[in-house]
């Protein structure tokens, strides 16, 4: 029942749209595929019930009219005039009709209860028990640990099920009379009622036909004396004959549709309920038919399977709850009916509460209902409005947490696995459903708060992010292992949503998540061994990127052995296919840039890895050059000033590449290259600077003109490139300090006027280096106005 469909992913794009520029913190809701409306299959049953009810009501009205006519007119007015044979024929017909009307009123209820209870529930429960037995046998083969406790638990469960079965009667087994054994149990009474109706109808037809054909109502003398009696008897026998014929037509139509046309089987197949038999469909039909009989004939047309299932789900009967859960699950997973089904469930708070309540049911007999409710909730939460209703139920997050059962104990070391040998596949299906529900709930900011405050839930989520080496390296996994990898994927996606949360909530969540000792080490294992799982590596990198928004977490990540080296190896690995480069390598590049942001210790760790040459070469790779430039800029900016020239001298070889990009690129590539350029200038002597310009084929005047044009083009700060004006001014200041002759060049190009425009149009967004949604982080030491004033001072 686990939904294996592709999960909705909100990617951190290659240009760093989520971190390096401000943006909306609202997660877009995934679009649902639109389907043409498909007629509901149960409409065939409601129409069938309507037609039967029409025949039944006509027959009943005729029977009632005949009964009144016989009792009031014949027996009341002509009782003394009736011949003995006519008197007993009328009496027999009245008794037979009375018995048939009585049996007809109760036969439907008896048949309804007996068939529903006997076949449907027992069939479905048998299927459930067979599935559970298979899981138990597989678990016993897998391992024999704690056999005694396992068998004791099973005995307790069997005992509890036996107690449940013996505390109440089944409708089909109720003895109607004492000391009669199986003869008068309700299912046998139902069959008797059915054949009694048929027999009484034939009896009425035979008697009526005989009297209508003979017309011997007491002889000719009586007929001549009382013509009114003759007419009254003729009308009575005609009414009795018509009613009996209509009843038989109704029964023939019933048997044709049920036994020959097999309408219940066809509707059951269209509803996708083959596994549980036709009993849920049969019960729906009986209810629709009863409504048509007891009220307006059109009353049954108002019924539909979804509303019917919801009524069963909130009942107190376990059997009805089981049927209701199965119907809702099948309809919510059918692409033709899922939208309508989930819409009806989502607007009924009582149903949502019952579904959430079912997550806490622990009985083994209720396992299928529990799984069905989890699957329905996972689909319901895919729509944001519904997710708010689910999370708004008191204790909902705790109930969802209750179906998560990690195989690892957070209190032990990362290499100690606490495997539970009972129902492995079943347990991982529950885990994946629980993670999917939480992931979809986490689209809302308030729900993230609730998830973070639920006791022990973050630790459970972190436990699921651990993937063993063999799972990451083996692409051909068995069902249990594939479910484990799916759990890793969903837990990482959920974790990413939580760490992306903005504001004070985001800070608290990132602090709590980074404070769990297994968070970074679990991610490290995936980065290290997940070469065949680039999607998981990308998720891990994005999580680290957002965790690094907090300074304390940055140091924890960098200080965890092997994390920085693993990230750098992935980023500089040219063997990764191009179709994955824009994903995993750029995400890893953003992570490395974030870890170097403002952290002198992380910069030193990276420099000890001897990666400068690879980073400089990466500037020539259009797929990863933006993040390579960001990493180099942060290394230059935050390395120990006393060692920067000695440790970063290799960066000077990137000068020509940077100058070419500034002169030829636009937008984001130009922004990051302009940001790197002043740091390269600081590392160079005047002679090295002159050689750099010659190698690039760009003159200082052309570079100055490019900077002036940048300020002209961006008269206002632009969210897509929020730092480009700041970087342009920084490079202008560095050029004038390095070579005072360029002051005149900038004066001639009108740089002072552009700087004055910057001062008039400056915004707070230009004073930050990274962003969490629309909140600026990592404020620069100087505001853009202070930089502009410094540049104007140098211009004289």
N, C-alpha and C positions, 0 to 999 in steps of 0.2 A: 504493500500500500504506500510505500515511500515514493514521494514525488521525485522522479529522476530528471525532470525537465531542467533546462538551463536556467540558472539563477540570474536575476537581474543584477548587473554590475555597473557601478558608477566609477569609471576609470579616472585616475589621476593622469591627465594627458601629458604628452611628452614635453610640452612647453611649460610645465609646472603650473598649470592653471589654478590648482587648489592651494599651493603654498606660496608661490612667488608673485602672485597678483591677487588683489581682493576679488571676492566673488560671493554669490548668494550662498547662504548656508542651508537653503531648503533643498532637500533631496527630491528630484523629479520622480513623479509616480510613473511606473511602467505602464505603457499602453497595452490595453487588452485587445487581442485580435477580434475583429468583428465578424460575426457569422449571420447569414440569412436566417430568419426565424424558422424553426422546425416545429411542425405540429406535435403537441404533446401526445405520447402514445396512449395515455390513460383516457383520452377523449373517446376512443373506441369503446371503452368499458362504460363510461357514463352514458353514451348514446345507447348502448345495449341495455343498460339498466333503465333508461327512460322508456324504451319500447316495451320492455317487459312490464314496467309499471303501468303503462297505458292499457295493455291487455288485462293485467291483473285487476286494475281498478274498474274497468268496464265489467269484467266478470263478477267482481264483488258487488257492484251496484245492481247488476241484474239479479244476483243471488239475494241481495237484501230486499229488492222489490218483490221477488217471488216469495220470500219468507213472510213479508208483511201481507202480501196478497193472500197467502194461504191461511195465516193466523187470523187475520181480521175479516176477510171476506168469506173464505171457504169454511174454516172451522168455527168462525164467529157467527156467520149468517146462515150457512147451509149445513151445519153439523148434523142436524136431525134428518136432513134430506139426502145425505150422502149414502151411497150403497157401501156395504162393508169393504169391498175390494178397493174402491176409490178412497175411502177413509184411510185404510192402511197404506195404500200407495202414497198418498199425500203425507201421512205421518212418517213413513220410511224416508221419503225424500227430504223432509224437514230435518229429521235426525241426522241423516247422512250429510246434508249440507251444513248443519250446525257443527258436526264433528269435523268436516273438512275445513270450515272457516276457522275453527279453533286450532286444528293441527297446522293450518297454513300460517297462522299468526305466530306460532311457536316453533314451527319447523325451521324457519329461516334463522332464528336465534340459535337453535340447537346445532344446526348444520354449521353455522358460522363459527361457533365456539369449538366444536369438536374437530372440524377439519383444520382450523387454524392451529389448535394446540397439538394435535397428533402429529401431523406430517411436517408442517413448516418448521416449527421450533425444533423438533427432534432432529430433523434433517440438518438444519444449520448447526445445531449444537454438536451433532455427530461430526460434521466437517471440522468444526473448531477443535474438538477433542483430538481428531486424527492429526491435525496440523501440530497441535501442542505435543502430542505423543512423539511425532517425528522429531521435533526439536529436542525433546528430552533424550531420545535414543541417540541422536547425533552428539549431544553434550556428553553422554556417558561414554561414547566411543572416544571423544576428544580427551577426556581426563577423568580420573577417579578421585580427585581431591575432595575431602570432606564428605565422603559418601554417607556417613551416618547422619550428619546434619541435613543433607539433601533429602534422604529418605524420610527423615522425621518431618521435614517441611511438607513433603508430598503427602504423607499420611494425614497431617493436619488439614491440608487443603482438601483431600478427598472427604475427610470427615465433615468439614464445613459444607461441602457441596451436598453431602447426604442429608445433613440437617436442613439445608435450604429446600431440598426436594420434598422432605417429609412434613414440613410445617404447614403447607397449604395444599389444597386439592387442585388437581388438574380438571378443567371443565369436562374433558372427554372421559374421565374415569369416575365421575360422581355417580354413586348408586342412588337412583331416584326413589327406590323403595327399600325398606329394611328386609334382610334375610332373603334377598333375591339374587345375590351374587352378581355375575356378569350380565344377566339377562336384561336388567333395567338400568344399565349404565347409560349415560347421556348419548354416547355415540350410537348405541343400538336403538334408543328411542327416536333418534333423528331419522334413522333408516325406516323405522316403522311408520313414522309420520309421513314420510315421503310416499311410501307405497299405499298408505291409507288414503291419501289424497287421490292417487290414480284410481284405486278401486272404487272410491265413492263417486268419482266422475263417471266412470263406466257404468256404475249402477244407476245413476241418474239418467244417463243416456238411454239405457235399455228400458227402464220403466217408462220414461217419457215417450220414447218411440212406440212402444207397445200401445199405450193409451191413445196417442195421437193417431196412430194408424187405425185402431179399432173403433174409436169414437163411441164406445159402449159405456157411457156414463150412467149406468143404472137401468138401461133398457129404454125402448121407444116411448113407453108410457110416461116415464119420468122426464124424458127429453121433451115430450110434448107439453107436459105440465109446467116445466120450469126451464125455459130457454136461457135464463140468466145463469143458472147453475152450469149448463153446458158450456156457455161462453167463458165462464170463470175458470172452469177446469181446463179448457183448451188453452187459455192464456197462461195459466199456471204451469202446465206441462211444457208449453213453448218457452217460457222463461227459464225453466229448469234445464231444458235441452240446450238452449243458447248459452247459458252460463257454463255448463259442463263442456260443451264444444270449445268455447273460448279458453277455458282452463287447459284443455288438452292441447290446443294450438300453442298456448303459452309454454307448456311443458315441452312440446316438440321443438319449438324455437329455442328454448333453453338448452335442450340436449344437443341440438344441431350445432349451436354456437360453441358450447363447452366441449362436447365430445368429438364432433366431426371437424368443425372449422378450427377448433382449439384456439379460441380467441385469448384465453388466459395465457397459454404458452407463448403466443405471438407477442402479446403486450409485454409479457415478462422478459422475453428476449430483447425487445426494443428498449426496455428500461435497463437492461444489463444486470438483471437480478437472477441469472441462471444458477449461480452458486447456492442461493438459499431456497431454491424451488419456487413454485408458483404461489405460495401461501400468502405472501405479502400482497401480491396482486389480487388474489382471491378475497382477502380480507377487505381490501379497498373496494372491490366490486360489491361485496355484500353491504358495506356501509353506504355506498352510493345508492344501491337498490332500496335499502331500508329508508333512506331519506326521501326517495321518490315515492315510496308507499305511504310513509307516515305524514308527509307534508305535501307540498306542491310537487307535481310530477317533474318540475324543472329544478327542484331543490338539489338533486344529485349532480346536475350539470355544473354546479358551483364548486364541486370538489376537484382537487388536484392532488397528485401524489406527494408533492413537497409539503403542502399544508397538512395532509394526512399523516405523513411521517413525523412532522413536528409535534402533532398532537400525541402520537405514540411515544415520542421521546420524553415528553414531560410527564408521562403517566407514572404511576407507582409500580407497574408490573414489569419485572425484568424481561419477560418475553416480549412485551410490547416495545420496551426500550431497545431491545436487540434488533427488532424489525425496523424500528424508526431510524436507528443509527445506520443500518445497512442501506436503507433506501436513500437517505441523505448523502451517504458516502458515494453511492453509485451515481446519483444525479449531479453531485458537485464535481465529479471527475469526468463526466461526459461533456465533451466540448460543445455539444448541441444544446445542453440544458444547464451548464454550469453557471452562466452569468445570471440567469433568472433565479436559480436555486440559491446562489450565494447572496443575491439581493434580498430575497425573502428571509433568509437566515439572519442577515446583517441588520435587518430592521426589527427583529424580534429579540429583545433583550433577555427574555426568559429562556429562549433556546440557547443563546450564547452562554448564559450562566450554567445551563445544564451541561453543555459541551465542556466548559471549563471544569465543572464539578467532576465529570467523568474521568478527567485526567488523573484524579486522585484515587480512583477505584483500583484496588490491589488484587481482588479475587482473580484467580486464573480463568474462571468462567466468563469474566468480564473483560478479558484481555482484548478480544476482537473489538468490543465496543470502545474500549479505551483508545485503541489504535485508530479506529474510524474517526473518533472525535478529534484526535490529534491531527489527522490528515485534513479534516474539514476546517479546523481552525487555521492550519497553515495556509489553506487556500483563501479562507476568509480574510486573513491578515494581509493578503496581497494588495488589498485596497485600503488606502490610508484611513478613510472614515471608519471602516470596519475595525481596523487595528486599534483605533482610539477607543472604540466600544469594548473590544476584548480586554485591552489593558486597563480600562476603567472599572472593571469588575473587581471588587476587593479580593485579594489573594490570587489574582490571575497569574501573575508572574511566578509566585511561589508554586502554583499548580503546574505550570509549564516546567519549572525547574525540577519538579518531582519526577518527570519522565526521563531526565538526563541521568545516565548511569555510566560514569567514566570507568575505564578499565585500569586507570592509574590512580594511585593515591598521592595527592599533593604533598602529604607529609613525609613521603619517602624520597630517596634520591631518584634522579631522572632515569636511571637504568633499572629500577625495580618495578616490575609490572605486576599489578594485582589482577590477574585474569579470573573472571567468574565463569565457570564452565557450564552454566545453565542458560539455555536459550540465547546463544550468541547472536544468531542472525536476527531474531526477534528484538533483542535488546538494542542492536545497532540501528534497526529500523526506527525504534522509539527515539534514540538519540538524534538521528538525522531529522526526524520530524520536529522534535523540540528545538533544535538549532535553527531550523528553517522558520519556525514561528517567531523565535526571538529576533532573527535577522530581519524579518519583515516588520516586526514591531519597532525595531530600532531606527526605522526611517523617521520617526517622530522624536523630537527633542525631549519632550516630557517622558516618553517611554524609556529613553536612554537613562533618564534620572532614576526611574523605577528599577530598571535592570541593575544599575550600579548599586542601589541601596538594598537589593535583595540579598539576604545573608548567604554567603557561600557560592553565589551564582557565578561571579567573575572567576573564581578559582576553578569551577567546573568547566567554564568556557576555555580557560587557559589549558586545562588538562587535555582537551580535545585537539589542541593545536600541535600536540606531539605526534610525530610520524616516525616509525621505526625505519631504519636504513633499508631493510629489505622491501618494505612497502614502497619507498620512494624510487628504488632502482628497478623494480620488477613491473613492467607494463601489463603483464598478463596475470591479473589477480583473480582469485576466487571471489565468490559472492560476499563472504564476510569481510575479506580484505578490501574489496572495492567499496563496501559500505564504510569501512574505516577511513579510507582516503576521502570519501565524500564528506564524512564528519570533519576531517581536517580542513577541507575546503570551506565548508559552511562556517566552521568556528572562526577561521581566519577572516572570512567576509564579515561576520558579525563583529569581530574584534576591530576590524577596520572602520566599520560604521561608528562604533563607540569612541574610538580615539579621534575620529574626525569631528566629533561634536564640538560646537563652538561655545564661547562664553565660560562662565564659572563652572558650569556642568562639565564641559570638556576638560577643563584643567583638573577637576577632581577625579574624573574618570581616568585620565592619563596618569595621574599620580597613583591612583589605586592599582591600575593595571601594571605600571612599571614597578610598583612595590611588590608584586607577586614574584617570588624568586625564580620561577620557572618560565616566565614570559619570554625573556630574551634568549635563554638557552634552548627552549623549544624551537624558536624561530631560527636560531643558528643551525640546528640540525637539518632543517628543510633547505636553508641556503647552501649548506655544505654538500648534501647528498641528493638534492632535488633536481639534478641536471635534466632528468627525463620528465620533470613536472614544472615547466617554466611558469605555468599559471600560479602555482603555489608560491614559487619564489617571488613572483611579482607582488602577490598579496603580502608576503612577509616584508618585502622592502617598503611597501606603502605604509604598513603598520609602524615600522621603525621610523619612517619619515615623520609621521604625525606624533609619535611619542617624543621625538627629538625637539618638538616645539617647546618642551619644558627643559630647562637647563639641567636639572638634576638627572632626568632620564638620559640626556645626551651623554653624560659622564658614565652612567651605568652601562649603556649600550657599548660605548667605546672601550670600557674597561672589561667587558666580557670577552674572554679569549676567543680569538678566531672570527669574530663578527666582522671587524673592519677588513681583515684579509679576505674573508669570503666575499664580501661585497665588492672589493676591488677586483678580485679574480673574475667575477661575473661581468663587471662593467667593462673590463679590458679584454674580455674573451672574444676575439674576432671569429671564432669558430661557430658562434651562435648564429643560426640562420637569420636572414634579413627580416623575415616575417615575424620573428620574435624580438628582434633588436629594438624596434620602436616600443615594445611592451616592457619586457623584463629589464633590459639594459638601461633604458631611460629611467624606469622607476628606481632601479638601484643607484643610478647616477644622482637622482634627486636626494636619495637617502644619504649618500656620501657627502653631498654638498651641505645638507642640513647638519650632519654630524660634525663637519668642519666649521660650521657657523659659530663663531664666538667661543670655540673650545681650543685653547692652545695645546692641551694634552692630546686631544684627538688629532690635531694637525701633526704633532710630533710622532704619533703612532703611524700615521700614513706615510710620513717622510722616511721612517725607518723601514718601510716596506719596499722602498726603491721603486716607486711607481711614476716618478715625474716624467721619465721618458715616454712611458705609455700614455700618460695624460696629454702630453704635448702632441704626440702622434694622433691622438683621438680628435684633436682640433681639425684634422683634415677629413674626418669621417662625418658626412652631413647628418647621419642618423643620431649621433651621440655628442656632437661638438658643443651643443648648448650646455649640457651638464658638465662636460669636460672643462669648459671655460668657467663655469660657476665654481667648480672644485678648485681650479687653479687660483681663481680670485680669492676664495676664502683661505686657501693655504698661504697666499702672499699677505693677506690682511691680518691673519690671526696667529701666524708663527712668531715665535720669540723674536722681537726686533733686533736683538743682539746677534742672532744667528741667521737672520733671514737671507742676507746676501750670499752667505756661504752655502746654505742648504738649498736655496732656490735658484742658484745661478743657471741651472739647466732650463729654467722657464724662459730665459732671455731668447732662446732659439725659436720661441713661438711668436716673437714680435712681428715678423714680416707677415705671417698668416693673419694675425689680429688686425694689422693695418689694412690689408687687402679686404678683409671682411667689413671693416668699418666703412670703407669707401664704396663698397658694392652692395651690401646687404641693406635690408629694411626691417623695421619692426623688431620682433624679439631677438633674432640673431644679431642685429646691430646693437641692441641694448646690452646683451651680455658681453659682446666683444669690447664695446666702449667701457664697460665696467672693469674689464681685465686690464685694459691698456695702461692706465696710470700706474698700476702696480709694476708692470714690466718696465716702464720708464724709470721708476725709482731704483731698479736693480742695475741700470745701465750707466756707463760713463758716457761723456759726450761723443767719443769716437765710436763706441758701440751703437749709440743712437743713430749716428750718421750712417753707419753701415746697414742698420736695420731699414732705414728709409730707402736706401739704394737697393737693397735686396727686394723690398716690396714693390719698388717702382712707383712709390707714392712720395710726393714732396710734402714738406711741412705746411706749405701754403694750401695744398689740396686737403690735407687733414684738417687744418683750421677752418677751411670753407665748409667741410662736411659737418663740423661741430656747430657752426653758425646755422647751417641749414636745418640741423636737427632741432634747434631751439625755435627756428621759424616755423617748422612743420608742426611742432607740438606746442602751440600757443597756450593750450590748457593741458593739465595732467590727464593722461589716458589710462584707465584701469588695466588695459592689456599690457602696457609697458610703463608701469608707474615710476620706474627709477631712471628712465632714459635721460631726462633733463638733468637730474642730479649727476649721473655718470658723465654726461657731456661737460658739465661745469667742472667736475673733478679733473677730467683730462685736460681741460683748458688751463686750470690752475697749475697742473703738473708741467705742462709744456712751457708755460711762462716762467716757472721757477727753474726748469732745466736749461732753457735757452731764452734769455731775456730778449733776444732779437725778435721772437715771435709776438711780443707785446704789440709792436707796430703793426704786424700782420692782422692781429685781431681787431686793433683799432680801425684799420682801414676797412675791414669787413663788417663793421657795425656791431661788434659783439656787445658793446656797452648797452645799446638800445635793447638788445634781446635779453640781456640780464635784468634790465629794469622791468621788462614785460614779465619775466619769471617771478620777480618779487611781487608784482601786482596780482599775479594769477596763481601763486603757490598754494598748495593744499597739504593737509596733514598726511595724505596717502603717500606723499613723496619723502616722508621722514622715516619710513620703515622698510626693512629689508625683506621680511616674510609676513604672511598673513594667515589668520585662521578665520575663514569666512570673510566678514567685513571688518574684523578686528586686527589692527596692526600689531606685530610682534617684532622684537629685535630692532629697537629704535636706533637710528644712526647717532653718532656722537655730535654731529653738527646738523642743524636744520638746513633746509635748502635755501632759506633766506640768508643764513650766516655764510653759506658757501658762496652765494651770489655777491654778497658784500665783500667777501675776501677777493673774489675774482675782479670786481670793479676797482678795489684798492690797488691790485696789481696792474690793472689797465691804466691807473694814474688819473 
